[in-house]
Amino acid sequence: MAPLVVINVVGLTPRLLAHMPNVAKVGAAAALRPVLPAVTCSMQATLLTGSMPRDHGIVGNGWYFRDLGEVLLWRQHNALIQGDQLWTAAPGLRTANVCWWYAMGAPTDLLVTPRPIYHADGRKSPDCYTRPPSLHDDLEAALGPFPLFSYWGPTAGIASSEWIIAAARRILARERPDLLLVYVPHLDYDLQRYGPAGPEASAAARAVDAALAPLLTEDAEVVVLSEYGITPASRPVDINRALRTAGLLEVYTQAGMEYLDPWTSRAFAVADHQVAHVYVRDPADLGRAREVVADLAGVDEVLDHAGKAKYGLDHERAGELVAVAEPDAWFTYYYWLDDDRAPDFARLVDIHRKPGYDPAELFMNPSDPFVKLRAAAALAKKKLGFRYTMPVVPLDPAPVRGSHGRLPDLLDDGPLIIGPFDRDAYEATEIKELLAGLARDRLRTTRTNSKETDIGGA
């Protein structure tokens, strides 16, 4: 029987579906009600486990690892997800993962996930990690290296989604897994840069639709879904600067640059789009930290333990408090009070060293008239094998025009699922079992056909 292909078109909403005729033909569209926070890692973990963040533990795209004393975002090991996952929903199911998160160490038969090479001399080169290892060389020979700089950063664009789709088609044709999950990121870029209502958004939707067309015509049962919808947002909220001004957040200084000091801070926030986990070391400071955050313009809610429990976010990895932004606001990670004291990584695309999410990485600094020349000079150094940095990211968050993370106020602004389903709406926690049921049906049919073939041959 034909494989089941689940395509995660991140950022897809009912509004954008109107510009995607190929995707719309897949089947009936239903609203998908996300979890809080409605961000990539939390939503993917819920889709894979059928459980809330309180159970699977993925409370955001990153969090404060209390046992390490470090804020870490975009970790890749599957063991961070707590609970059984879709990959093992049926014994004997042959599975493949193309760029869904937490792929490394997952019990899949085949996988592809972004994994740059961090050279000893400080250079970073695009690459990916695969299982089996031979898949890496096969994909690179056929498609070229994984286009990392088209996957995230100021030059992020359709090329990364086209590479991922081509890789999925190649795996589908050569390996015929029973279940193939594919992550298509392109809508994430221009919707954060320009917002979801402008011509850039509809153009991005048409580009994704065209790129997906060949995959949608493969011999497979296709389900298309999304994790969240991006809504207009133009008010950055400097939550860490407020905590610092209140005397709750501490920094330390090296080479004239300030770094967040989570070990000594009484309270600090891990900003993640429209949600921020606020970690408060001493319970005696909870009241003061809550007051500082709640008084900020752009903050809608500040969740304590009862509030987190209401949203299924009461896991030990969560902050003692969780702030939720108003619909048109989002949280910056910035903690320095003077840009001259900002750490050097603040002006770089550096998703692992920043103690929070930074959508300004999607832009080249618009206030620097020589920014493209600086980027070209840095690229030349890289190609010649020299150490280089590319300080092109603005420290002004004003260009950002779209965000996500809070629960959508309207279903038209939220994610959806398209496929052989008969309801108007589904909870994110229901999707694992929906997909598992489709996969099990295919596995049973395949085994039945195999037995009938054996009997006929005898």
C-alpha positions as CSV (number, residue, x, y, z in Angstrom):
1,M,0.0,0.0,0.0
2,A,1.1,3.6,-0.6
3,P,3.2,5.2,2.2
4,L,1.8,7.8,4.5
5,V,3.6,11.2,4.0
6,V,3.0,13.9,6.6
7,I,4.1,17.3,5.5
8,N,4.5,20.0,8.1
9,V,4.2,23.4,6.3
10,V,5.1,25.6,9.2
11,G,3.0,28.8,9.4
12,L,0.2,27.5,7.2
13,T,-3.2,28.9,8.1
14,P,-6.6,28.9,6.5
15,R,-5.9,32.5,5.2
16,L,-2.8,31.4,3.4
17,L,-4.3,28.2,2.0
18,A,-6.3,30.3,-0.4
19,H,-3.0,30.9,-2.2
20,M,-2.0,27.2,-2.3
21,P,-4.2,25.3,-4.8
22,N,-2.0,22.2,-4.9
23,V,-2.0,21.9,-1.1
24,A,-5.7,22.5,-0.9
25,K,-6.4,19.5,-3.2
26,V,-4.9,17.2,-0.6
27,G,-8.3,16.9,1.3
28,A,-10.6,18.6,3.7
29,A,-9.0,21.3,5.9
30,A,-9.7,21.3,9.7
31,A,-8.5,23.7,12.3
32,L,-5.7,22.4,14.6
33,R,-5.8,23.8,18.1
34,P,-2.2,24.2,19.3
35,V,-0.7,24.0,22.7
36,L,1.0,26.8,24.6
37,P,3.6,27.7,23.6
38,A,2.7,27.4,20.0
39,V,6.3,27.2,18.8
40,T,8.1,24.6,16.8
41,C,9.7,22.3,19.4
42,S,6.7,22.2,21.8
43,M,4.1,21.7,19.0
44,Q,6.2,19.0,17.2
45,A,6.6,17.1,20.5
46,T,2.9,17.3,21.1
47,L,2.1,16.1,17.6
48,L,4.5,13.2,18.0
49,T,3.5,12.1,21.5
50,G,-0.2,13.2,21.7
51,S,0.5,14.8,25.1
52,M,0.8,18.3,26.6
53,P,4.1,20.0,27.5
54,R,3.6,19.0,31.1
55,D,4.0,15.4,30.0
56,H,6.5,15.5,27.2
57,G,8.7,18.2,28.7
58,I,9.3,20.4,25.7
59,V,8.3,23.7,27.2
60,G,9.6,25.8,24.3
61,N,12.3,25.9,21.7
62,G,14.7,26.0,24.6
63,W,14.8,26.6,28.4
64,Y,17.1,27.0,31.4
65,F,18.8,23.7,32.1
66,R,18.9,24.1,35.9
67,D,21.3,21.2,36.4
68,L,23.8,22.8,33.9
69,G,23.2,26.4,34.8
70,E,22.8,27.2,31.1
71,V,20.2,28.5,28.7
72,L,20.1,26.1,25.7
73,L,17.9,26.5,22.6
74,W,17.5,24.2,19.6
75,R,19.0,21.0,21.2
76,Q,18.6,18.1,18.8
77,H,18.6,14.9,20.8
78,N,15.3,12.9,20.8
79,A,15.8,11.8,24.4
80,L,14.7,15.3,25.5
81,I,11.1,14.3,24.5
82,Q,9.5,12.4,27.4
83,G,6.9,9.7,26.4
84,D,6.2,7.3,23.5
85,Q,6.3,8.8,20.0
86,L,4.6,8.3,16.7
87,W,7.7,6.5,15.4
88,T,6.9,3.4,17.5
89,A,3.1,3.5,17.2
90,A,3.0,0.2,15.4
91,P,5.5,-2.7,15.5
92,G,7.3,-3.2,12.2
93,L,6.5,0.3,11.0
94,R,9.3,1.6,8.8
95,T,9.7,5.3,9.3
96,A,11.7,8.3,7.9
97,N,12.1,11.8,9.2
98,V,13.2,14.7,7.0
99,C,13.9,17.7,9.2
100,W,11.4,17.4,11.9
101,W,13.1,18.5,15.1
102,Y,14.6,16.2,17.9
103,A,15.6,13.8,15.1
104,M,19.0,12.7,16.5
105,G,18.8,9.5,18.4
106,A,15.1,9.0,17.4
107,P,14.0,5.4,16.7
108,T,13.5,6.1,13.0
109,D,14.9,4.0,10.1
110,L,16.0,7.0,8.1
111,L,16.5,10.6,9.1
112,V,17.9,13.9,7.8
113,T,18.4,16.9,10.1
114,P,20.5,20.1,9.8
115,R,23.9,19.7,11.4
116,P,26.6,22.3,10.5
117,I,30.3,21.4,10.7
118,Y,31.9,23.5,13.4
119,H,35.6,23.6,12.4
120,A,38.4,23.8,14.9
121,D,39.4,27.2,13.5
122,G,35.9,28.7,14.2
123,R,34.4,28.3,10.7
124,K,30.9,26.9,10.2
125,S,30.0,25.0,7.1
126,P,26.6,23.8,6.0
127,D,25.9,20.2,6.4
128,C,23.4,17.7,7.7
129,Y,23.3,14.5,9.8
130,T,21.7,11.4,8.4
131,R,20.9,7.8,9.3
132,P,22.1,5.7,7.8
133,P,25.3,7.6,7.3
134,S,25.4,6.5,3.6
135,L,22.3,8.6,3.1
136,H,24.4,11.8,3.6
137,D,26.6,11.1,0.6
138,D,23.8,10.0,-1.5
139,L,21.8,13.2,-0.9
140,E,24.8,15.5,-1.3
141,A,25.8,13.9,-4.6
142,A,22.2,14.2,-5.9
143,L,21.2,17.6,-4.4
144,G,24.3,19.3,-3.3
145,P,25.1,20.3,0.4
146,F,22.3,21.1,2.7
147,P,21.6,24.8,2.2
148,L,22.0,25.9,5.8
149,F,22.2,29.7,5.1
150,S,18.9,29.4,3.2
151,Y,17.4,27.5,6.2
152,W,17.8,30.4,8.7
153,G,19.3,33.9,8.7
154,P,19.1,37.0,6.6
155,T,19.3,34.9,3.4
156,A,16.7,32.3,4.4
157,G,14.5,31.5,1.5
158,I,12.8,28.9,-0.7
159,A,16.0,27.0,-1.6
160,S,16.1,25.2,1.8
161,S,12.5,24.0,1.4
162,E,13.2,22.9,-2.2
163,W,16.2,20.8,-1.0
164,I,14.1,19.2,1.8
165,I,11.3,18.4,-0.6
166,A,13.7,16.9,-3.1
167,A,15.4,14.8,-0.3
168,A,12.0,13.5,0.8
169,R,11.1,12.5,-2.8
170,R,14.4,10.7,-3.2
171,I,13.9,8.8,0.1
172,L,10.3,8.0,-0.9
173,A,11.3,6.6,-4.3
174,R,14.3,4.6,-3.1
175,E,13.3,3.5,0.4
176,R,9.5,3.4,0.4
177,P,9.1,3.9,4.1
178,D,5.6,3.2,5.6
179,L,5.6,6.6,7.3
180,L,7.5,9.7,6.1
181,L,7.5,13.0,8.0
182,V,8.7,16.2,6.2
183,Y,9.3,19.7,7.6
184,V,8.9,22.6,5.1
185,P,10.0,25.9,6.7
186,H,9.7,28.6,4.0
187,L,6.6,30.4,5.3
188,D,8.4,31.1,8.6
189,Y,10.7,33.6,7.0
190,D,8.8,36.4,5.2
191,L,5.8,36.2,7.5
192,Q,8.1,37.2,10.4
193,R,9.9,39.7,8.2
194,Y,6.8,41.4,6.7
195,G,3.8,40.0,8.6
196,P,1.1,37.6,7.4
197,A,-1.2,40.0,5.5
198,G,1.1,41.6,2.9
199,P,2.0,40.6,-0.7
200,E,5.2,38.9,0.6
201,A,3.1,36.4,2.6
202,S,0.9,35.4,-0.3
203,A,4.0,35.2,-2.6
204,A,5.7,32.9,-0.1
205,A,2.6,30.7,0.0
206,R,2.6,30.4,-3.8
207,A,6.3,29.5,-3.8
208,V,5.8,26.7,-1.2
209,D,2.8,25.4,-3.1
210,A,4.8,25.2,-6.3
211,A,7.7,23.6,-4.6
212,L,5.4,21.0,-3.0
213,A,3.6,20.1,-6.2
214,P,5.9,17.2,-7.2
215,L,5.8,15.6,-3.8
216,L,2.0,15.9,-3.6
217,T,1.7,13.9,-6.9
218,E,3.8,11.0,-5.6
219,D,2.2,7.6,-5.0
220,A,1.4,8.2,-1.3
221,E,-1.4,9.1,1.1
222,V,-0.6,12.7,2.1
223,V,-1.5,14.7,5.2
224,V,-0.5,18.4,5.4
225,L,-0.5,20.1,8.8
226,S,1.1,23.1,10.5
227,E,2.4,23.9,14.0
228,Y,1.2,27.5,14.4
229,G,0.0,30.6,12.5
230,I,2.0,33.8,12.4
231,T,0.1,36.9,13.3
232,P,1.0,40.6,12.9
233,A,3.3,41.8,15.7
234,S,5.3,45.0,15.8
235,R,5.8,45.7,19.6
236,P,9.0,44.2,21.0
237,V,8.9,43.7,24.8
238,D,12.3,44.0,26.5
239,I,11.5,41.7,29.4
240,N,15.1,41.0,30.5
241,R,16.0,44.7,30.5
242,A,13.1,45.3,32.8
243,L,14.2,42.6,35.2
244,R,17.7,44.0,35.1
245,T,16.6,47.5,35.8
246,A,14.6,46.2,38.8
247,G,17.8,44.6,40.2
248,L,16.8,41.0,39.6
249,L,18.9,40.1,36.6
250,E,22.7,40.0,36.8
251,V,25.4,40.1,34.1
252,Y,29.2,39.6,34.1
253,T,31.7,41.3,31.8
254,Q,34.5,40.0,29.7
255,A,36.4,42.0,27.1
256,G,34.0,44.9,27.6
257,M,31.0,42.7,26.6
258,E,28.1,41.8,29.0
259,Y,26.9,38.2,29.4
260,L,23.8,37.0,31.1
261,D,24.7,35.5,34.5
262,P,22.0,32.9,35.2
263,W,23.9,31.5,38.3
264,T,23.6,34.7,40.3
265,S,20.4,36.3,38.8
266,R,17.4,36.4,41.1
267,A,15.2,36.3,38.0
268,F,15.7,36.3,34.2
269,A,13.6,35.3,31.2
270,V,14.1,32.9,28.3
271,A,12.3,34.8,25.5
272,D,10.7,32.6,22.9
273,H,8.6,34.5,20.4
274,Q,5.4,35.5,22.3
275,V,6.1,33.4,25.4
276,A,8.9,33.9,28.0
277,H,9.8,31.5,30.8
278,V,10.8,33.6,33.8
279,Y,13.2,31.7,36.1
280,V,13.1,32.9,39.7
281,R,15.8,31.5,42.0
282,D,14.3,32.3,45.4
283,P,10.6,31.9,46.0
284,A,10.8,35.1,48.0
285,D,11.4,37.0,44.8
286,L,8.3,35.6,42.9
287,G,6.1,38.5,43.9
288,R,8.5,41.2,42.8
289,A,9.4,39.4,39.5
290,R,5.7,38.9,38.7
291,E,5.0,42.6,39.4
292,V,7.9,43.8,37.1
293,V,6.8,41.5,34.2
294,A,3.1,42.2,34.6
295,D,3.6,46.0,34.5
296,L,5.3,45.8,31.1
297,A,3.4,47.2,28.1
298,G,2.7,44.3,25.8
299,V,2.3,41.6,28.4
300,D,-1.1,39.9,28.4
301,E,-0.7,37.2,31.1
302,V,1.8,36.1,33.7
303,L,1.2,32.5,34.6
304,D,2.1,31.1,38.1
305,H,1.9,27.4,38.9
306,A,-1.9,27.4,38.7
307,G,-1.8,29.3,35.4
308,K,0.7,26.9,33.9
309,A,-1.4,24.0,35.0
310,K,-4.4,25.5,33.2
311,Y,-2.5,25.4,29.9
312,G,-0.7,22.1,30.5
313,L,2.6,23.8,30.9
314,D,3.4,22.8,34.5
315,H,6.6,20.8,33.9
316,E,9.7,21.1,35.9
317,R,11.6,22.6,33.0
318,A,9.2,25.6,32.8
319,G,10.0,28.9,34.4
320,E,8.6,29.6,37.8
321,L,6.5,32.2,35.9
322,V,5.5,32.2,32.2
323,A,4.8,35.5,30.5
324,V,2.5,35.6,27.4
325,A,2.6,38.6,25.1
326,E,-0.4,40.5,23.8
327,P,-1.4,39.7,20.2
328,D,0.7,42.4,18.5
329,A,3.7,42.0,20.9
330,W,6.7,39.6,21.3
331,F,9.6,39.2,23.7
332,T,13.2,40.1,23.0
333,Y,16.1,38.3,24.7
334,Y,18.1,41.5,25.1
335,Y,19.5,42.1,28.6
336,W,22.2,44.7,28.0
337,L,21.3,48.4,28.5
338,D,23.9,49.9,26.2
339,D,24.5,48.5,22.7
340,D,28.2,49.2,23.0
341,R,28.2,46.5,25.8
342,A,26.3,43.9,23.8
343,P,28.1,40.6,23.3
344,D,29.6,40.0,19.9
345,F,27.3,37.1,19.1
346,A,24.3,39.5,19.3
347,R,25.2,40.9,15.9
348,L,25.6,37.4,14.4
349,V,23.3,34.5,13.4
350,D,24.0,32.4,16.5
351,I,21.0,30.4,17.7
352,H,23.0,28.4,20.2
353,R,24.8,31.2,22.2
354,K,21.9,33.6,22.5
355,P,19.9,33.0,25.7
356,G,16.6,33.4,23.8
357,Y,15.1,33.5,20.3
358,D,16.1,36.3,18.1
359,P,13.9,37.0,15.0
360,A,16.2,39.9,14.1
361,E,18.5,37.2,12.6
362,L,16.2,37.2,9.6
363,F,17.5,40.7,8.7
364,M,20.6,42.5,7.6
365,N,21.1,45.6,9.7
366,P,19.0,48.3,7.8
367,S,20.8,51.1,9.6
368,D,24.3,50.0,8.3
369,P,24.7,51.2,4.7
370,F,27.8,49.0,4.2
371,V,26.2,45.8,5.7
372,K,26.2,43.9,2.4
373,L,29.8,44.8,1.7
374,R,30.7,43.6,5.2
375,A,28.9,40.3,4.5
376,A,30.7,39.9,1.2
377,A,34.1,40.6,2.8
378,A,33.3,38.0,5.5
379,L,32.2,35.4,2.9
380,A,35.5,36.0,1.0
381,K,37.5,35.4,4.1
382,K,35.5,32.2,4.7
383,K,36.2,30.9,1.1
384,L,39.9,31.6,1.5
385,G,39.9,29.6,4.7
386,F,40.4,32.5,7.2
387,R,38.6,33.0,10.4
388,Y,35.7,35.4,10.0
389,T,32.6,36.8,11.7
390,M,29.5,38.2,10.0
391,P,28.2,40.9,12.2
392,V,25.2,41.8,10.1
393,V,22.2,41.3,12.5
394,P,20.6,44.5,13.8
395,L,20.3,45.2,17.5
396,D,17.1,47.1,16.8
397,P,14.1,44.7,16.8
398,A,11.8,47.2,15.0
399,P,11.9,45.5,11.5
400,V,10.1,42.3,12.8
401,R,6.5,42.3,11.7
402,G,5.2,38.8,12.6
403,S,5.3,36.4,15.5
404,H,3.6,33.5,17.2
405,G,3.6,31.5,20.4
406,R,0.4,32.6,22.2
407,L,-2.8,30.7,21.5
408,P,-4.5,32.2,18.4
409,D,-7.5,34.4,19.0
410,L,-9.1,33.3,15.7
411,L,-9.1,29.9,14.1
412,D,-8.2,31.5,10.8
413,D,-4.9,32.7,12.3
414,G,-4.1,29.2,13.7
415,P,-2.6,26.0,12.2
416,L,-4.6,23.4,10.3
417,I,-4.6,19.8,9.2
418,I,-5.6,18.6,5.7
419,G,-6.3,15.0,4.9
420,P,-8.9,12.2,5.1
421,F,-10.6,13.6,8.2
422,D,-14.2,14.4,8.9
423,R,-14.2,17.0,11.7
424,D,-13.9,20.8,11.6
425,A,-11.3,21.0,14.3
426,Y,-8.8,18.8,16.2
427,E,-6.8,19.3,19.3
428,A,-3.0,19.0,18.8
429,T,-3.0,16.2,21.3
430,E,-5.3,14.1,18.9
431,I,-3.0,14.2,15.9
432,K,-0.6,11.4,17.0
433,E,-3.4,8.9,17.2
434,L,-5.0,10.1,13.9
435,L,-1.7,9.6,12.1
436,A,-0.9,6.3,13.9
437,G,-4.3,5.0,12.8
438,L,-3.6,5.8,9.2
439,A,-0.1,4.2,9.5
440,R,-1.4,1.1,11.1
441,D,-4.1,0.7,8.4
442,R,-1.4,0.8,5.8
443,L,0.8,-1.7,7.6
444,R,-2.1,-4.1,8.0
445,T,-3.0,-3.8,4.3
446,T,0.6,-4.4,3.3
447,R,0.8,-7.5,5.5
448,T,-2.5,-8.9,4.2
449,N,-1.5,-8.4,0.6
450,S,1.9,-10.0,1.3
451,K,0.2,-13.1,2.9
452,E,-2.3,-13.4,-0.1
453,T,0.7,-13.2,-2.5
454,D,2.5,-16.0,-0.5
455,I,-0.6,-18.2,-0.5
456,G,-1.2,-17.6,-4.2
457,G,2.4,-18.4,-5.0
458,A,2.2,-21.7,-3.0
